[in-house]
Amino acid sequence: MSRPPLPRRPAILATLCAVALSLTGLTGAAPPPEQSSAALPYQDPSLPVADRVEDLLSRMTPDDKIGQMTQIEKDALVPQSDLATYRIGSVLSGGDSTVSPNNARTWADTYDSLQRTALGTPLGIPMIYGIDAVHGHNAVRGATVFPHNIALGATRDPALVQRVGRAVAEEVAGTGIDWSFAPCLCVARNDRWGRTYESFGEKPELPAAMTTFVTGMQGETLGADPASVLATAKHYLGDGGTTGGVDQGNTELSEADLRAIHLPPFKEAVRRGVGSVMLSYSSWNGVKSHAHKYLVTDVLKGELGFTGFVVSDWAAIDQLDGRSGFTAAEITTAVNAGVDMVMVPHDYRKFLSLLRGEVSAGRIPMARVDDANRRILTKKFQLGLFERPLTDRSRTPEVGSAEHRALARQAVRASQVLLKNDGGVLPLAKNARLFVAGKSADDIGNQSGGWTVGWQGRSGPVTEGTTILQGIRAAVTDPSRVTYDRYGNGIDGGYAAAVAVVGETPYAEGRGDRPGSMGLDQEDLQTLARLKASGVPVVVVLVSGRPLDIAAQLPDWKALLAAWLPGTEGGGVSDVLFGDHAPTGRLPVTWMRSASQQPVNDGDGKTPLFPYGHGLSYGTVPARGAPPA
């Protein structure tokens, strides 16, 4: 039976603190709070958060403070009691970190077990747990997987994106987790980049408009709602503008261009009160973001007025000296540049020892440590973690709920961009005889893409949902009139149309970079050739995380629908194919005429295959919403 959340009584925390003394073993540990009928000031939710933070900070030892600045991978925590012993402030699950069995309840049980351990310290400071819920609670099998950001950018609908953020927060909260590493606010300027699909679009106005996702996740006021989840604006700064689109590469721009192109979405996220900012692996003119005090402290915290905390990316400080593994000097450089919490993520004992030494030697000033702690503790108090440290089990059934899946389907259909429709072949008649082919027609993994039940994602039945083929069969009047063969074998001239669902297979950063060709693979080309040879009109549904080089094949197709990476609700694609909803999506990126054009962006003088903002609709119905200027 699931245990209820801890009551809001300081006596419970005091008891846990006393029991935990035998676990700590740290020198200079603070004594447990005095037993009294009155709460200590930091335990009193009626006091202003700033007062609670200062009271708690005054009771913390140096070990308490450096622990709060440390984030570790769940699977590296051995034994679990180390969470209390070393006063660890945050735990995360990386892209391939999971639980068994992988379902919402097990995630909640895991969270609560870790949180109870974290509370077993003299001061009872709760941990904050982070995860990459970048298009839904995508680590959890059975969760609703929404379209990736590039598709949401195509909707041009900030209000819809806010609703998506809210739904994601509800599912994350249903597993106890209180912090998501989303949204990605990069401005993708080169489609060779493997993270292009994590960008809302190539012009800064579009990602800036979609920072409504932050409000959706956090609420208008962080913590005012029990489902409030801390959002993260990432990756600061300029990761979408690296030379050649190389992941973790070098963004070579003047400061004026960096500010004009890459800074606006972060400025807007700060205005919306985003609680955390994650730094980029990339460099600006040769200097790593994790070492860039001007960008982090002067610009982000000073000029933009960011009051949340800055977290490093996965083991990112290890890269500062160009050699593997982290050093004391790298830790000092990053913390003094403005990093408040370090995603270690594995060798936390070594990290804590080195950080302690740098603080003791004065190379990291205690004032910098206190500033980092104030920022982190403020968010923990605002989230209500001291009063509501455990999972609200009433929300666990919301993971993968029908309501959220209906919203995801709405987001899918709003994101479809009709790029070609010769002769009005679309919408398809629901009573027509149809042939469906392609490797992504009946593959939930392909249509969901990377960051889906695993970092890089994978093909196949990775989670629950509706494939595009299932959506087509559900939409027609007689499913027996729909024939499917992945490779296009068996088609003849007796079909009204052939729907080819082709494109990319899942990837994430690094593996997703495309320095060479950017076209369809051989399987797709052979499938399309079989369909073309039948003489049946070919409708292509392109499942991809970016524009692909398809200019040579386009004359063979009667229609082309950019479906992006729609996630688990493939019925949203069929909604558009059959005209239940007219296509309204607009391109959030410029569509290359050939891969040799990369980078190609609006206003650069190059002639694309389809311009930024392009999107057809059916008949005389105009596509909704003009693209941002």
N, C-alpha and C positions, 0 to 999 in steps of 0.2 A: 504494500500500500504506500502511496506517495505521502510524504510528510508535508504538512502545510508550511507556508512561510513563517520565519521566526516572528514571534510577537514583538511589537514595538515597545519593549521594556528593557532599559539599560541593565537590569539585573541579570538578564540572560547573557548579555555580552560580558559582564563582569565575571560570571561563573565560567564561561568559556575561556576567558583570559587566564583565570586562576589555574584551570586544568592544563592549559597549554604551557605553563612555565617549565614543566619537565621536558618539553619538546625542543625548547629554543637553543640553549647552550651558547648563545651569543654573549660575549663580554659586554658589560655596560648596558644590559637590557633594562628597560624601564620596569618598575614594579607595577603590579596590576592596579587598576583604578580602585580607589578606596570604596569599600562597601558603604553605601549610604542610601537613604530614602530618596535623595535628590539625584538627578542625572548630572554627570559632569557636563560642563558647557558644550563640548563638542558632540555630546550624545543627546542634546536637547534640540529637537526639530523646530521648536518655536523661535529659536535664535536666528539671526541673519547668517547666511552661509559664510560670509567673510569672518564673522566672529567665531564660528565653529572651526573654521580652518586654522585661525591663529591659535586658538586654544589647543587644538590637536597638535599643531606643529610645535608648540612649546613643550609638549610632553614626549616628543619623539627623539630617539637616540640617532646618532649618525647611521647606525645599521638600519633602523626603521626607514630613514630617508633614502638611502641608496637602494633599499629594497623596492620602494615605491617607484623608482626610476627604471626598474627592470621588468621586462616582459619576456616570458619564456614559452616555448612550445609545450603543449600539454603532454605529448608523448616523450618529451625529454625529462619530465618531472619524475625522478626515481630517487628515493621513495617520495610518495605524495606528501609526507610530513615536511619535506623540504620547503614546501610552500609557506608554512608557518615558521620553520626554523630560520629561513633566510629572509623573512618578511617580504616575500615577492609581491609586488603590487599588481601585476597583470599576467594573465595567461592568454595564449592564443591557440587557435587551431589553424595550421597552415593549409595550403591547398589540397594536400593529400592526407591530412590528419582526419581520422574518422573515429567512430565508435561502433561497437558490435552488440546487438544488431543495429544497423544504421536506420534509426527511426527517431521521431521527435521525442518520444518518452525517454529513450536511452540517452539522448543528448541532454535532456533536462536532468536526468539522474546524475549524469557525469558532472554537469555544472554544479548541482547542489552539493555533491560530495566534495568537490574542490572548494566551493565557497565555505562550507563548514570548516574545512581545514584552515582556510585563510583567516577565518574569524577566531581561530584558536591561538591568538597572540595576545600579549598583555594589553594592547590598545584596541584589539578587535577591529582592525581596519579591513574592510572587505576588498577583495580583488575586483578588478574589472576585466571581463573576458572579451577578447576581440576575435572576429572572424570575417572572412571575405564574402559577405553576402552581397555580391556585386550585381546579380540580376535575379533576385530572389534569395531565399535561404538555401543556396545552391549546393551546400555540402550535405544536406539532409535528403536522403532518398524519400520521395513522396511529397516534398515541398513543391510549391508553385514556382516554376521557373519562368520568369518574364523575358521578353525580348532584351537582347543586349543593347547597350546605350546607343549605338549607331542607329538602331531601329527606332528607339524612343526619340532620337533627334529628328528622324524623318516624320514623326507625327506633328511636329511643330505645336505641341499642346502641353504647355507647362502645368496646367491644372491636372491633366491626366497623369503626368509624371509625378506630381505631388501625391496623387492617390496611390500610385504604384509604390512610392517610398513609404507611405503609411502602411500598405499591406505587407511589404517586406518587414517593416518594423514589428508588426503584429506577429508574424511568423517567427522572427528571431526571438522576440520576447517569450514566445510560447515554449522555447527551449531554455529559457533562463538567461541567455546571452544578452549582454547589454551594450555591445559596441560593434559596429560594422565598419569595415574598411571600404566605405563607399560614400559618395559617388566619386568616380574618376572624372576629373574636370580637365583632362588634357585636351589640347587643341591639336588634332592629328593633321599634320601637314604633308605626310608622305605615306601613301597606302602600302608601301613595302613593309611598314612597321607592323609587327605581329600583334600590337595592342590597338590597332586602328578601331576595332569593334567596341573597345571600351570608351571611345570618344563619342560625344554627342554630335560632333561635327567639326568642320575645318575652319570655321570662322568664330572668333571669340564670343560674338553675340549669342550664338546658339547654345554652347555649354553654359554660358552665364544665365541664360533664360531658364535652363533646366536645373539650376540649383534649387528649384522648388522641391527637388528630391530630398534635400537637407531638411526642409520644413516638414515634409512628409514623415521622415524618419524620427526626427526629434520632437515634433510638435512645435507650436508657436513659442512655447517656453519649455526648455529642456526639463524633463521630469514631471511636468504638470499632469501628464497622463501615465498610468502604469506601463503602457506599451511603448513609452518613449525610449528610443535607442540612440546612443551617441553616434553621430555621423562623422565621416572622415573625408575631407577634401584632399584628393591625391591626383597626381604626384607632383609636388612642388619642387622645381618649376622648370617648364620647358621641355618635358620628356617627349612631347609629340612633335618637336621640331628638330630632332637630331639629324645630323648630316647623313644622307643615305637611308634615313628611316631605321637606323641601327638601334636595336634595343639597348638601353643603358649607355647610349653613345654620347656624343658631344654636340650640344646645340650652339652653333656658331652664329650669333646674332649680336647686333648692337644692343645696348641697354634700352634704347628707344623702341626697337622692334620687339624685344622681349616683353617690355611693358605693354605694348600695343596689342600683341597677339596672345601671349600666354598668361598674363597676369589678370585680366578682367574677370574670368570665372572665379578665381580665388578671392578677389576683392568682393564679389557679390556673395560668395559663400560666407565670408567673414561678416558681411552685413547681415546675413540671415542667422548669425550666431552659431555657425558650425563649431562643434566641440573639440575637434582634433584636426590636425593637418599632418599628412604623411609626406615625407620628403622623397624625392626621386633618386634613383640610382644614377641618373644621367648627370652630365656636367654642363656648365655654362662657360663657354670659351676656356675649356680646360680645367676648370675648378669644380670638383664634385659638390653637388648640392648639400650633402651631409657635412661638408666642411666650410660652407659659405655663410659666414657670419653676417655679411651685408644683406644677403637675400633673406636669411631666416630671422635674425634679430632686428636688423635695422628696418627692412622693408615690411616683412610679414607682421612681426610683433609691434614694431614701432609705428611705421607709416600707416599700415592698414588697421592697426589697433586690435590685432588678434589676441584674445584673452584666454583661449583654450590652451591645449598642450600639443607640442610637436612630437611625433613619434617617428623613429627611423623605419626604413623598410627592412625586410628580412636579411639579417646579417650584413646590412649595407655598410656599417662602419668598418667591416673587415676589408673593404676595398680601398680605403683611403690611401694606403701606402703602396698599393699595387701588388701586395703579396697576400697569400692566403693566411687566414687567422687574424684575430684582433690583438692589438697591442695596447699598452697603457697610453701611448702617445695618440693613437687613433681615438680612444675613448675621450681623452682630454680635448682633442680638436673638435670632435662632434658635440660634446656637451657644451663647451665654451662657445661654439657656433650658434647654439640655441636648441639643440635636441633635448627634450625633457624626459622622454621615455625611450629606452633602447630596446629594440626587438633583437634579442641576443642571437638566436633563439635557443641554442642548445647548451653550450658549456657555461652555465650560469655561475657555477662556483668560481671558476677562473675570472669571469667578468666581474663579479662582486668583489673579489680580492683586489683586482687591478683598480677598479673604481674607488674602493676604499682607500687604497694607497695614494691615488692621485688627489683625493680630497684631503687626506691627512697631511700630504706634502704641500698643500696650498696651491697646487697647479690648477685645480678646479676650486674656485672660491666657494665657501659655504653659502654665500649670498646667492650664487647660481643654483646650488642644490636646493636651497629654500624656495627660490622662485619656481623651479621645476615642480617641487612638491605642492606649492600653493596651487599651481595650475591643474595638476592631476587631482588633488584632493577636492578642489572646487567642483570639478565635474562629478566626482563620486558622490559628494553631498547633493548636488543638484539633481542627480539621477535618483536620489532616494535610496541608495544602496545601504546606507546605515540603518534605515528603517525597514526596507524590503529587500533583504539580501538574497532571498531564494526565489526559485521559479514560481510565478503565478500559474498554477496548474490549470486554472480555468481557461487559459489562453492556448494550452497545448493542442487542443483539437482544431485550432485555427490554421495549423500548418497543413497546407494543401487543401484548404476548404473550398467548397463549391463557389462561394462568393469571390474568393481570391482568383480562382481559375477563370471565372467569368470576366473579371477585370483584366486578367492577362490576355484572354481572347480578344477583348476590346482593344487592348494595346497592340496586339498582333495585326488586326485588320486596319487599325489607324496608321500603322507603319508601312504597309505595303505600298511600294512605288511602282506604278505602271509606266514603263519606259517605252513600250512599243505596243501597238494594237492595230495592225493592218486589217482593213476590211471589217473592223468591229467584231473580230472573232471572239473577243471577250465582251460581256460575260457569257459563259457557257450555259447551254440549256440543261436543265436538270433531268430532262428525259432523254438526253442524247446518249448515243453509244460512244463511250470514251475508253481510250487506252492510256494507262499511266505507267511510266517507266522512270528509271533513275535511281541512283544509290541512296538518295536522301528522301525518297518518297515515303518509305516506311521505316524510318530510322530516327528514333527520338534523340539519340546521342548526336547525330549529325545536325539536326535542326536546332539543338540547344547550344552546341559549340563548346568552347573551352570554359573552364570554371563551372563545370557541372558534375557533381559527385566525383570530384577529382580536379586537380589543378589544370592539366592540359585537356581534360575532357576525353571522351572516347566514343567511337561508333557503337551502335547497338542499344539494347533496352536498358539503359543506365538508370532510369527512374520511371515513375508513372506519368502518363500523359496521353495525348492524342496526336498521332502522327498526321502528316499532311494527307496521306492516303486514307487513313481512317476518317479524316474530316471530309474528304471528297465523297467517300461512300456514305457517310451520314447525311450529306447534303442532297444527294440525287434521289429521284423518286423510286428508282429500282436499282439497288446495288449490284444486281446480277449483270447489269449492262456496263459495269466498269470492269475492265480487264487489267490486270497488273502483271508486269514482268520487269524485274529490275533492269535487265539488259536490253529491253526492247525487242526480245525475240517473240515471234509469232504475230506481229502486227500485219494487218492487211489493209486494203483500201476501204473497208467497210465501216470505218470509225469516223465520227464527226470531227474529232480532234484527238491529238496525242499530247498529253501533259507530261513533260519531262522535268523532273525535280532533281536538279544537278547542282554542283558547286563544290565548296570546300568541305573537308573533314576537320574535326575539332583540333584546336591548338590554342596555346596561350603564348605569353611572351617568350622570346628566345627562339623556340622552335617554330613560331609563327612568322618570323621575318622571311621575306621573299626577295633576296638580292638579285635573283635572275628572272625567269619567266613568271608571269602572273596569270596564265591562262587556265583553262579547264584541263583536267587530267585525261589520260588515254581512255579510261573507262567511260567517262562522260562523252568524249568525242565519238567513240564507237557506238554508244547508245544513241546519240543524236543522229549519227549517220544512218542507222537502221530505221529510225523514225522517218527521216527525210525521204529515204528510198521508197517508203510506202506510198508517198504522195499525199498523206494525210496532213492537214494543217498542224504545225507544231507550236505548242504553247510552252514556253520555258519558264519555270519557276526557279529562280536562282537563289540557292541557300548559301550565303557567304557572309563573312565578317567585314567585307570591304568590296569596292568595285573590282571586277576581274577583267582581264584582257579578252574581250569577246567580239571585237569589231569584225573579225574575219568570218565568224559564224552567224552574226546577227542577220544577214540577208536571208538565211535559210529559215528563220523563225517568223511566224505570223505575230506572235506576241511575246513580250518579255516582262515578267513581274519580278522585281527585286523584293525577296521575302526576308532578306538579312538572316539573322539567327533568331527565329521566333520563340524558341523555348518550348515548353511542354504543351502549349495549346494550339496545335496545328489546325484546329477548326477555324481559327481566325483567317488563315490563308484561303480556305474554301469559301468563307463568307464573301471574299472579294472575287474569287474565280467565278462564282455563280451569281454575282450581282445582288446578293442580299444586302451588301453594303458597297457603294461605289468607292473606288480607290481615292484616297485623299492625301497620301504621303507625298512628300517632296524630298528630293535628294539632299542629304545633309553634307555631302561631299561631292566634289567634281568627279565625273566618271571619265577616266582616261580613254583616249583613242588608241593608245598602245602603251605598253609598259615603259617604253623608252621615254615617255613624257614625264614620268615621275621625277620629282614632285610636280603635281599639277593642282592648282588651286584657283578659286575664283579671282578674277582680276589680274592674273599673271600674264595675260596676252596669248596664252596657248589655246588652241581650238580643241575642245574636248569632244568626246562622243556624245555625252549628255552634260549640260551645264549644271552647276550648283542650283538647287531650287527647282529642277525639272520634275514634273510629275503630271501624267495624263489622268483623265477620269473617263467615265462612260457618257456617251452622248454629248449633251451641251452642259452637263453639270460640271462647274469649275472645281478644281482641287481646292480644298479649304486652306485658307491662311497663306498669306504671302511670306516668303522666306525673309529672315532678318536682313537688313541692309548690309 
